[in-house]
Amino acid sequence: MPEAVPTPKPRSKPSLKKSTSSTLPLQPAADIEISVTLSKVPSLNQFYASKHWIVRKKAKDKFTEEVLTQLAAYDKTRFQTITATLRHNYGYDNDNCIMAIKFALDALRKWGGIQDDNTNFVTKVTISRDHEIEKHTGQVIFFGKGVVC
């Protein structure tokens, strides 16, 4: 006796009816600024100079947590696009301070503030030395159009 072969069920087409549940209208995007402070991050040279990957991961985790703790004080915000500005007094050349931006952007993405940290969402990065900031400290400022969720 031949075995019965199940016939595939046709896939249902998605309904084009509008939902009857009540949803709040989307808020218009507004200019929003979020600022976080980082303790002294490793310079780019220090971060990649023959260190084992686990040392780099621990540093990333430490600074990501430092930023996430500060982001928790803000209302949950979703940016469309942002600029990221680092003002620092680390004692490094500006190009060696990029890890502060990297750690802060990764934390902002993890928090849900941006979809990704690529150039579609992060349109500009600025780094400058500022002697007015406490020594061995950096301030990352995210600015852009966004909505409070």
N, CA, C and O of each residue as an XYZ file, in Angstrom:
596
protein
N       0.851     -1.162      0.000
C       0.000      0.000      0.000
C       0.907      1.238      0.000
O       1.793      1.336      0.849
N       0.707      2.203     -0.947
C       1.531      3.413     -1.001
C       1.231      4.324      0.196
O       0.094      4.431      0.657
N       2.307      4.981      0.682
C       2.152      5.907      1.811
C       1.509      7.203      1.345
O       1.735      7.667      0.227
N       0.714      7.767      2.217
C       0.061      9.042      1.904
C       1.081     10.161      2.049
O       1.772     10.257      3.063
N       1.167     10.993      1.045
C       2.056     12.142      1.090
C       1.227     13.357      1.459
O       0.246     13.670      0.785
N       1.612     14.039      2.519
C       0.804     15.203      2.911
C       0.882     16.288      1.846
O       1.946     16.567      1.291
N      -0.234     16.875      1.583
C      -0.253     17.970      0.609
C      -0.004     19.270      1.351
O      -0.585     19.516      2.408
N       0.870     20.102      0.787
C       1.149     21.367      1.477
C      -0.076     22.263      1.504
O      -0.843     22.328      0.543
N      -0.241     22.945      2.614
C      -1.364     23.878      2.738
C      -0.998     25.163      2.030
O       0.145     25.614      2.117
N      -1.941     25.756      1.337
C      -1.637     27.035      0.687
C      -1.381     28.109      1.743
O      -2.041     28.159      2.781
N      -0.428     28.943      1.453
C      -0.130     30.045      2.373
C      -1.212     31.098      2.271
O      -1.673     31.446      1.184
N      -1.597     31.588      3.415
C      -2.615     32.633      3.387
C      -1.957     33.957      3.034
O      -0.822     34.227      3.425
N      -2.678     34.765      2.298
C      -2.188     36.079      1.931
C      -2.403     37.025      3.096
O      -3.410     36.930      3.798
N      -1.458     37.943      3.308
C      -1.645     38.891      4.413
C      -2.861     39.765      4.175
O      -3.142     40.172      3.047
N      -3.559     40.040      5.226
C      -4.744     40.880      5.144
C      -4.338     42.328      4.892
O      -3.372     42.818      5.478
N      -5.061     42.995      4.040
C      -4.809     44.393      3.754
C      -5.690     45.304      4.595
O      -5.646     46.527      4.459
N      -6.504     44.687      5.479
C      -7.366     45.490      6.333
C      -6.527     46.232      7.356
O      -5.520     45.724      7.848
N      -6.957     47.427      7.660
C      -6.282     48.212      8.684
C      -6.663     47.678     10.052
O      -7.788     47.230     10.276
N      -5.715     47.735     10.949
C      -5.949     47.288     12.307
C      -6.967     48.212     12.978
O      -6.969     49.426     12.771
N      -7.816     47.604     13.777
C      -8.810     48.406     14.486
C      -8.311     48.791     15.869
O      -8.964     49.555     16.579
N      -7.144     48.258     16.255
C      -6.644     48.634     17.576
C      -6.173     50.078     17.542
O      -5.712     50.582     16.517
N      -6.301     50.718     18.673
C      -5.904     52.122     18.712
C      -4.399     52.216     18.943
O      -3.860     51.592     19.858
N      -3.739     52.991     18.114
C      -2.305     53.234     18.288
C      -2.090     54.728     18.311
O      -2.825     55.496     17.690
N      -1.067     55.118     19.041
C      -0.755     56.535     19.114
C      -0.097     56.974     17.819
O       0.689     56.218     17.247
N      -0.394     58.165     17.345
C       0.274     58.642     16.143
C       1.758     58.826     16.409
O       2.169     59.124     17.530
N       2.558     58.645     15.363
C       3.997     58.832     15.501
C       4.300     60.281     15.837
O       3.681     61.201     15.301
N       5.254     60.469     16.726
C       5.670     61.819     17.085
C       6.601     62.346     16.001
O       7.377     61.581     15.428
N       6.534     63.624     15.717
C       7.499     64.175     14.765
C       8.891     64.176     15.386
O       9.046     64.348     16.595
N       9.893     63.982     14.547
C      11.270     63.974     15.032
C      11.646     65.364     15.539
O      11.249     66.377     14.963
N      12.403     65.397     16.601
C      12.853     66.653     17.193
C      14.359     66.584     17.393
O      14.945     65.502     17.400
N      14.983     67.754     17.557
C      16.405     67.798     17.870
C      16.596     67.304     19.298
O      15.976     67.815     20.230
N      17.454     66.310     19.458
C      17.702     65.728     20.775
C      19.210     65.632     20.980
O      19.958     65.299     20.061
N      19.640     65.931     22.204
C      21.045     65.814     22.566
C      21.180     64.919     23.788
O      20.467     65.081     24.779
N      22.100     63.983     23.701
C      22.421     63.105     24.821
C      23.924     63.181     25.032
O      24.698     63.109     24.078
N      24.333     63.328     26.290
C      25.746     63.462     26.607
C      26.147     62.408     27.639
O      25.453     62.200     28.634
N      27.273     61.751     27.385
C      27.802     60.774     28.334
C      29.282     61.075     28.574
O      29.963     61.623     27.707
N      29.761     60.716     29.744
C      31.152     60.945     30.114
C      31.849     59.604     30.270
O      31.315     58.673     30.872
N      33.046     59.524     29.717
C      33.832     58.304     29.834
C      35.122     58.581     30.584
O      35.770     59.609     30.386
N      35.479     57.647     31.445
C      36.789     57.735     32.081
C      37.842     57.466     31.007
O      37.494     57.287     29.840
N      39.086     57.434     31.371
C      40.156     57.331     30.382
C      40.094     55.989     29.658
O      40.319     54.933     30.249
N      39.785     56.058     28.370
C      39.756     54.857     27.535
C      41.167     54.599     27.005
O      41.985     55.517     26.946
N      41.451     53.359     26.623
C      42.759     53.113     26.018
C      42.856     53.827     24.670
O      41.863     53.973     23.957
N      44.058     54.266     24.338
C      44.248     54.871     23.019
C      44.109     53.779     21.969
O      44.202     52.592     22.281
N      43.891     54.178     20.747
C      43.798     53.211     19.655
C      45.064     52.364     19.598
O      44.993     51.150     19.410
N      46.213     52.998     19.760
C      47.482     52.262     19.748
C      47.531     51.241     20.887
O      47.924     50.095     20.669
N      47.142     51.637     22.081
C      47.150     50.722     23.225
C      46.163     49.578     23.027
O      46.437     48.431     23.379
N      45.013     49.914     22.456
C      43.946     48.924     22.320
C      44.351     47.788     21.393
O      44.046     46.627     21.666
N      45.025     48.103     20.316
C      45.359     47.075     19.331
C      46.806     46.617     19.356
O      47.171     45.739     18.574
N      47.646     47.173     20.220
C      49.064     46.817     20.248
C      49.258     45.459     20.919
O      49.408     45.370     22.137
N      49.252     44.443     20.133
C      49.560     43.063     20.549
C      48.866     42.611     21.832
O      49.452     41.873     22.624
N      47.652     43.039     22.040
C      46.904     42.572     23.208
C      46.027     41.398     22.786
O      45.548     41.332     21.654
N      45.837     40.498     23.700
C      44.958     39.364     23.450
C      43.521     39.865     23.308
O      43.150     40.860     23.930
N      42.714     39.187     22.500
C      41.352     39.647     22.228
C      40.523     39.744     23.508
O      39.627     40.584     23.589
N      40.792     38.924     24.487
C      39.991     38.953     25.709
C      40.228     40.253     26.484
O      39.317     40.753     27.143
N      41.439     40.801     26.410
C      41.733     42.091     27.058
C      40.918     43.190     26.386
O      40.359     44.055     27.060
N      40.852     43.152     25.049
C      40.067     44.155     24.307
C      38.577     44.003     24.617
O      37.870     44.998     24.775
N      38.100     42.757     24.704
C      36.681     42.531     25.003
C      36.324     43.057     26.394
O      35.272     43.670     26.575
N      37.199     42.820     27.375
C      36.932     43.318     28.731
C      36.873     44.844     28.754
O      36.030     45.425     29.438
N      37.766     45.492     28.007
C      37.746     46.962     27.934
C      36.453     47.437     27.289
O      35.809     48.361     27.786
N      36.077     46.811     26.193
C      34.837     47.199     25.508
C      33.640     47.013     26.445
O      32.788     47.896     26.546
N      33.574     45.879     27.123
C      32.461     45.619     28.038
C      32.411     46.648     29.165
O      31.334     47.116     29.534
N      33.577     46.999     29.712
C      33.639     47.976     30.807
C      33.087     49.327     30.369
O      32.258     49.914     31.063
N      33.541     49.820     29.222
C      33.116     51.151     28.786
C      31.690     51.138     28.253
O      30.974     52.130     28.386
N      31.268     50.030     27.654
C      29.871     49.919     27.220
C      28.952     50.016     28.439
O      27.940     50.716     28.400
N      29.296     49.329     29.496
C      28.488     49.373     30.716
C      28.493     50.768     31.327
O      27.467     51.235     31.824
N      29.641     51.433     31.293
C      29.760     52.803     31.809
C      28.787     53.739     31.080
O      28.130     54.575     31.701
N      28.707     53.583     29.755
C      27.817     54.433     28.959
C      26.360     54.023     29.163
O      25.494     54.885     29.310
N      26.078     52.721     29.175
C      24.694     52.261     29.362
C      24.121     52.741     30.693
O      22.942     53.085     30.766
N      24.927     52.768     31.727
C      24.478     53.263     33.034
C      24.027     54.718     32.929
O      23.017     55.101     33.521
N      24.773     55.528     32.176
C      24.406     56.941     32.017
C      23.193     57.101     31.103
O      22.357     57.976     31.329
N      23.094     56.262     30.075
C      21.940     56.355     29.171
C      20.636     56.017     29.887
O      19.572     56.500     29.498
N      20.710     55.201     30.918
C      19.513     54.825     31.677
C      18.849     56.037     32.323
O      17.665     55.980     32.657
N      19.584     57.126     32.505
C      19.014     58.338     33.095
C      18.183     59.135     32.087
O      17.450     60.048     32.468
N      18.298     58.788     30.803
C      17.556     59.493     29.748
C      16.289     58.728     29.393
O      16.214     57.511     29.565
N      15.290     59.464     28.892
C      14.118     58.805     28.327
C      14.574     58.014     27.111
O      15.450     58.461     26.370
N      13.991     56.848     26.904
C      14.353     56.015     25.754
C      14.132     56.831     24.487
O      13.038     57.344     24.254
N      15.168     56.946     23.676
C      15.150     57.785     22.483
C      15.615     56.977     21.294
O      16.551     56.184     21.400
N      14.963     57.175     20.163
C      15.371     56.521     18.915
C      15.740     57.611     17.922
O      14.885     58.386     17.493
N      17.022     57.669     17.557
C      17.512     58.662     16.603
C      17.344     58.163     15.180
O      17.489     56.972     14.903
N      17.032     59.096     14.272
C      17.052     58.778     12.843
C      18.486     58.822     12.342
O      18.966     57.876     11.717
N      19.162     59.923     12.622
C      20.589     60.087     12.329
C      21.193     60.905     13.462
O      20.500     61.645     14.159
N      22.505     60.751     13.626
C      23.181     61.510     14.683
C      24.555     61.973     14.217
O      25.135     61.459     13.261
N      25.036     62.962     14.940
C      26.455     63.305     14.905
C      26.992     62.939     16.288
O      26.289     63.047     17.293
N      28.240     62.508     16.317
C      28.879     62.154     17.584
C      30.096     63.050     17.756
O      30.969     63.102     16.890
N      30.147     63.747     18.872
C      31.249     64.659     19.150
C      31.931     64.224     20.439
O      31.276     64.026     21.462
N      33.252     64.076     20.382
C      34.034     63.771     21.571
C      34.864     64.985     21.931
O      35.661     65.471     21.128
N      34.670     65.467     23.142
C      35.531     66.487     23.733
C      36.296     65.769     24.829
O      35.686     65.180     25.722
N      37.622     65.807     24.777
C      38.406     64.993     25.708
C      39.585     65.761     26.277
O      40.023     66.785     25.753
N      40.074     65.208     27.381
C      41.322     65.671     27.976
C      42.108     64.424     28.392
O      42.518     64.279     29.543
N      42.303     63.526     27.414
C      42.983     62.257     27.658
C      44.501     62.371     27.586
O      45.204     61.536     28.156
N      45.015     63.371     26.907
C      46.445     63.461     26.719
C      46.931     62.698     25.502
O      48.137     62.556     25.299
N      46.000     62.203     24.684
C      46.345     61.499     23.444
C      46.191     62.456     22.276
O      45.557     63.505     22.396
N      46.783     62.080     21.133
C      46.450     62.754     19.884
C      44.978     62.468     19.600
O      44.452     61.433     20.010
N      44.326     63.375     18.909
C      42.896     63.201     18.633
C      42.579     61.868     17.958
O      41.600     61.212     18.314
N      43.398     61.461     16.987
C      43.087     60.219     16.273
C      43.210     58.988     17.167
O      42.631     57.950     16.848
N      43.939     59.068     18.265
C      44.052     57.937     19.181
C      42.891     57.844     20.153
O      42.820     56.902     20.943
N      41.977     58.810     20.109
C      40.823     58.821     21.018
C      39.578     58.184     20.416
O      38.519     58.193     21.043
N      39.683     57.641     19.235
C      38.512     57.110     18.532
C      37.809     55.998     19.318
O      36.615     55.776     19.119
N      38.521     55.297     20.205
C      37.890     54.212     20.957
C      36.780     54.744     21.865
O      35.813     54.027     22.128
N      36.894     55.972     22.345
C      35.822     56.552     23.163
C      34.540     56.666     22.335
O      33.452     56.345     22.812
N      34.683     57.126     21.089
C      33.520     57.217     20.189
C      32.973     55.821     19.909
O      31.762     55.604     19.969
N      33.857     54.878     19.605
C      33.444     53.515     19.277
C      32.676     52.886     20.436
O      31.595     52.333     20.234
N      33.221     52.965     21.639
C      32.536     52.375     22.785
C      31.184     53.043     23.033
O      30.200     52.363     23.324
N      31.133     54.361     22.919
C      29.881     55.086     23.163
C      28.832     54.748     22.105
O      27.662     54.556     22.436
N      29.236     54.675     20.839
C      28.285     54.326     19.776
C      27.776     52.890     19.930
O      26.590     52.627     19.731
N      28.656     51.976     20.279
C      28.214     50.599     20.497
C      27.198     50.523     21.630
O      26.216     49.785     21.541
N      27.433     51.285     22.691
C      26.486     51.299     23.810
C      25.157     51.933     23.395
O      24.091     51.448     23.772
N      25.223     53.023     22.612
C      23.996     53.678     22.147
C      23.182     52.723     21.279
O      21.956     52.681     21.379
N      23.857     51.962     20.433
C      23.169     50.969     19.593
C      22.552     49.882     20.471
O      21.400     49.500     20.263
N      23.296     49.389     21.433
C      22.792     48.344     22.334
C      21.584     48.845     23.131
O      20.656     48.079     23.391
N      21.588     50.109     23.516
C      20.487     50.740     24.260
C      19.244     50.913     23.388
O      18.134     51.056     23.900
N      19.437     50.898     22.062
C      18.316     51.075     21.146
C      18.208     52.475     20.589
O      17.224     52.795     19.922
N      19.195     53.323     20.844
C      19.150     54.714     20.384
C      19.375     54.885     18.901
O      18.872     55.838     18.304
N      20.128     53.973     18.288
C      20.323     53.978     16.838
C      20.222     52.541     16.343
O      20.515     51.591     17.069
N      19.806     52.410     15.106
C      19.660     51.080     14.526
C      21.020     50.440     14.283
O      21.202     49.242     14.499
N      21.968     51.250     13.831
C      23.302     50.751     13.528
C      24.286     51.905     13.672
O      23.883     53.067     13.697
N      25.557     51.593     13.767
C      26.547     52.667     13.879
C      27.294     52.890     12.567
O      28.443     53.333     12.567
N      26.637     52.579     11.449
C      27.255     52.835     10.147
C      26.951     54.261      9.685
O      26.276     55.017     10.383
N      27.456     54.619      8.506
C      27.328     56.002      8.029
C      25.906     56.385      7.630
O      25.633     57.567      7.417
N      25.004     55.432      7.525
C      23.603     55.782      7.272
C      22.971     56.444      8.494
O      22.036     57.234      8.360
N      23.472     56.127      9.671
C      22.893     56.639     10.911
C      23.818     57.613     11.633
O      23.348     58.565     12.256
N      25.115     57.387     11.557
C      26.100     58.283     12.169
C      26.725     59.087     11.034
O      27.601     58.598     10.321
N      26.267     60.310     10.879
C      26.648     61.094      9.699
C      27.926     61.891      9.876
O      28.528     62.321      8.892
N      28.352     62.096     11.122
C      29.556     62.890     11.355
C      30.133     62.541     12.720
O      29.401     62.354     13.691
N      31.463     62.456     12.776
C      32.182     62.232     14.026
C      33.213     63.346     14.158
O      33.975     63.616     13.230
N      33.226     63.991     15.323
C      34.175     65.071     15.584
C      34.904     64.769     16.884
O      34.289     64.362     17.870
N      36.216     64.970     16.880
C      37.032     64.759     18.077
C      37.872     66.005     18.306
O      38.543     66.483     17.391
N      37.837     66.535     19.534
C      38.664     67.701     19.844
C      39.152     67.632     21.288
O      38.481     67.090     22.166
N      40.314     68.184     21.501
C      40.895     68.271     22.838
C      40.289     69.488     23.533
O      40.147     70.549     22.925
N      39.939     69.334     24.789
C      39.332     70.419     25.549
C      39.929     70.416     26.950
O      39.628     69.535     27.755
N      40.765     71.389     27.239
C      41.421     71.458     28.540
C      40.464     71.835     29.667
O      40.826     71.746     30.841
N      39.239     72.259     29.320
C      38.234     72.589     30.333
C      37.625     71.326     30.944
O      37.036     71.374     32.024
N      37.770     70.212     30.254
C      37.224     68.947     30.751
C      38.214     68.351     31.746
O      39.427     68.501     31.596
N      37.689     67.679     32.752
C      38.536     67.044     33.759
C      39.578     66.146     33.095
O      39.276     65.444     32.130
N      40.789     66.171     33.610
C      41.890     65.379     33.052
C      41.522     63.891     33.051
O      40.891     63.397     33.985
N      41.923     63.192     31.996
C      41.674     61.749     31.806
C      40.188     61.438     31.632
O      39.730     60.349     31.976
N      39.449     62.389     31.103
C      38.007     62.228     30.909
C      37.624     62.662     29.501
O      38.267     63.526     28.905
N      36.573     62.052     28.984
C      36.030     62.450     27.693
C      34.521     62.576     27.783
O      33.869     61.867     28.549
N      33.976     63.486     26.992
C      32.524     63.669     26.936
C      32.085     63.421     25.497
O      32.553     64.084     24.571
N      31.183     62.464     25.319
C      30.627     62.177     24.001
C      29.225     62.753     23.959
O      28.393     62.485     24.827
N      28.982     63.554     22.927
C      27.681     64.193     22.753
C      27.062     63.651     21.476
O      27.635     63.766     20.393
N      25.878     63.054     21.621
C      25.108     62.595     20.477
C      24.055     63.647     20.194
O      23.335     64.063     21.101
N      23.955     64.079     18.953
C      22.967     65.091     18.586
C      22.328     64.666     17.269
O      23.017     64.264     16.332
N      21.009     64.761     17.213
C      20.335     64.442     15.969
C      18.831     64.501     16.096
O      18.283     64.842     17.144
N      18.179     64.159     14.999
C      16.720     64.074     14.979
C      16.291     62.734     15.547
O      16.803     61.686     15.153
N      15.358     62.779     16.465
C      14.901     61.544     17.069
C      13.559     61.713     17.727
O      12.994     62.806     17.775
N      13.062     60.608     18.232
C      11.791     60.609     18.963
C      12.001     59.911     20.283
O      12.761     58.947     20.380
N      11.324     60.406     21.296
C      11.317     59.742     22.594
C      10.275     58.641     22.514
O       9.120     58.891     22.168
N      10.687     57.431     22.832
C       9.794     56.261     22.690
C       8.909     56.085     23.905
O       8.102     55.155     23.951
